[in-house]
Amino acid sequence: MRVPQTADAWLGSEIQHDQSWQYRLAPDDVSELLAAERHARATGKPMAAWQKDDFPLPRLAARIRGWMAELDRGRGFILLKGFPVSAHDETTCTQVYWGIGLHMGRAISQNTDGDLLGHVRDTGADPSAYGVRLYKTRAEQDFHTDGADIIGLFCLQPAKAGGVSRIVSSVAVFNETQRRAPDVAAVLFHPFPFDTQKQHKPGQKAWFEMPICRRDGEGRVSMFFIPWYIRESQMHADAPRLSALQSRAIAAIEEIANDPRFYLDMQFEQGDMQFLKNAAILHKRTEYEDYEQPGRKRHLLRLWLVEPAFTGGHEGLRRGIS
């Protein structure tokens, strides 16, 4: 069965010079966001208790609905540029970002600590240690998905060098896999074991099973892929063993996703906000060099949002593991 050609089956080499996926915030947009932040703060509620109506965006709300349509039925990603981070304190920037998220979905926990707003920065953790989340290091993260319908990143401070956000259409990757090796593509719809990276609850198994790919009622393919979780599941004696075909399938996705013809690079600038549809986009980050000064170190805010109306959601994505 061939997958329908959809807008989310793009090639990075074909759209790298097409900036229609970027939106630069105008001064009126920024003013409206700051006014909404002041309104929400005046309610006296803690930020996590804000509702969408607490953060009113009379003009931008319609544009956000357009962004949501682009995420769900378009290419599956957008990049907002130009929020003046340097002109505001971190609390204001954080609350503006949270408010935009309120108009896009519901924030969910990103780990067993219940964090609804993540901080992506180097903590000095050892990237080779089991259970270390790579976003807490400067090491390269290979292509993967996360645990929500929409993944958002807001750049407060960029890296000194490196730290490129690299994305690829998982639909295009699947289509190419199917073209090269139909038997490999077919196995992606069968369960694979995934390690939980210590994110499971007491009494639960340290691994779970789910397919890498699914099709919705329209035949559209969605993907859930964290290759190191799959490979590390094999350290558990009770986890299913990977077959040779499954190992080939993992390697095929990695090879195609890392082909420059397929991926698109974004070098984050201060004030950039990136939003991805998790089921349609694989993302990675290249290794980076950081500044020595604490106030200049690379720092991104992260949101995981769920939106039930989105197509291609995974029940497993609600587990809050990544």
Secondary structure, DSSP 8 states (H G I E B T S, - for coil): ------TT---HHHHTT-GGGEEE--HHHHHHHHHHHHHHHHT---GGG--GGGS--TTHHHHHHHHHHHHHHSSSEEEEE---GGGS-HHHHHHHHHHHHHTT-EE--SSTT--SEEEES-----TTSTT--GGGSSS-EEEE--SSSEEEEEEEE--SEE--EEEEEHHHHHHHHHHH-HHHHHHTTSEEEEE-TT-S-TTS-SEEEEESEEE-TT--EEE---HHHHHHGGGSTTS----HHHHHHHHHHHHHHTSTTT-EEE---TT-EEEEETTTEEEEE--EE--SSGGGS-EEEEEEEE-TTSTT--GGGGG---
